[in-house]
Amino acid sequence: MVANRKFLVKKLTVANTKIAKIINKTKTMNKKTQKKEHSYSFEKGWSQITVGNMEAVRAEIMALFGFDSLQAFRDRKKGLRKLEVHHYNGLVEIFGKYGITEIWGK
């Protein structure tokens, strides 16, 4: 009886370990797909702005979006908020003034 109990405990432990591995793998896969969804980031374009122009470009972008919060600007820059079509076109135009064509991505 004791040997049977040890066998069952060992079998349950192995099963729980396998289930935990599957759950962790699924969580990892979900995180990877979530990162791919953030295609609205314009950090790549922002990194090409010269320090002398950063303040002016930031002001233009903030005026385009219609907000005055730096946190809201960072959220948009990192791609945490979806862009509307007119925002997308406006960003292309703003970065185009400074000769930047590769805007999207991190």
C-alpha positions in Angstrom: 0.0 0.0 0.0 2.8 2.4 0.9 4.7 1.6 -2.3 1.5 2.2 -4.3 1.0 5.6 -2.6 4.6 6.7 -3.4 4.1 5.6 -7.0 1.0 7.7 -7.3 2.6 10.8 -5.7 5.5 10.5 -8.0 3.2 10.2 -11.0 1.2 13.2 -9.9 4.4 15.3 -9.5 5.5 14.4 -13.0 2.1 15.3 -14.4 2.0 18.6 -12.5 5.5 19.5 -13.8 4.5 18.8 -17.4 1.4 20.9 -17.0 3.4 23.8 -15.5 5.8 23.6 -18.5 3.0 23.8 -20.9 1.4 26.8 -19.1 4.8 28.6 -19.0 5.3 27.9 -22.7 1.8 29.3 -23.5 2.5 32.4 -21.4 5.8 33.0 -23.3 4.1 32.6 -26.6 1.4 35.0 -25.6 4.0 37.6 -24.6 5.7 37.3 -28.0 2.6 37.8 -29.9 1.6 40.8 -27.7 5.0 42.4 -28.5 4.4 42.0 -32.2 1.1 43.9 -32.0 2.9 47.1 -31.0 3.6 48.2 -34.6 2.4 51.7 -33.8 5.7 52.7 -32.2 7.6 55.6 -33.8 10.7 55.2 -31.6 12.8 54.4 -34.6 12.0 57.7 -36.2 12.4 59.5 -32.9 15.9 58.1 -32.4 16.9 59.8 -35.6 15.9 63.3 -34.5 18.8 65.5 -33.6 18.9 66.9 -30.1 18.5 70.5 -31.4 15.2 69.6 -33.1 13.7 67.3 -30.4 11.8 70.0 -28.6 10.2 71.4 -31.8 9.3 67.9 -33.1 7.8 66.9 -29.8 5.7 70.1 -29.8 4.5 69.4 -33.3 3.6 65.8 -32.4 1.8 66.8 -29.3 -0.2 69.4 -31.2 -1.1 66.7 -33.8 -2.4 64.4 -31.1 -4.0 67.3 -29.1 -2.5 66.7 -25.7 0.1 68.3 -23.5 1.1 65.4 -21.2 4.6 63.9 -21.6 3.3 60.5 -20.5 0.7 60.5 -23.3 3.5 61.4 -25.7 5.7 58.5 -24.4 2.7 56.0 -24.6 2.2 57.0 -28.3 6.0 56.9 -29.0 6.3 53.4 -27.6 3.3 52.2 -29.5 1.1 51.5 -26.5 -1.9 53.3 -28.1 -3.3 52.7 -31.5 -3.0 55.4 -34.0 -5.8 56.8 -36.1 -5.2 57.3 -39.8 -4.8 61.1 -39.6 -2.3 60.7 -36.8 -0.3 58.2 -38.9 -0.3 60.6 -41.9 0.6 63.6 -39.7 3.6 61.7 -38.2 4.8 60.8 -41.6 4.6 64.4 -42.6 6.3 65.7 -39.5 9.2 63.3 -39.7 9.4 63.9 -43.4 10.2 67.6 -42.8 13.4 66.4 -41.0 14.4 63.9 -43.7 13.4 60.8 -41.8 11.6 58.1 -43.8 12.1 55.1 -41.5 9.7 55.9 -38.7 8.0 52.8 -37.5 9.4 50.3 -35.1 11.7 50.2 -32.1 
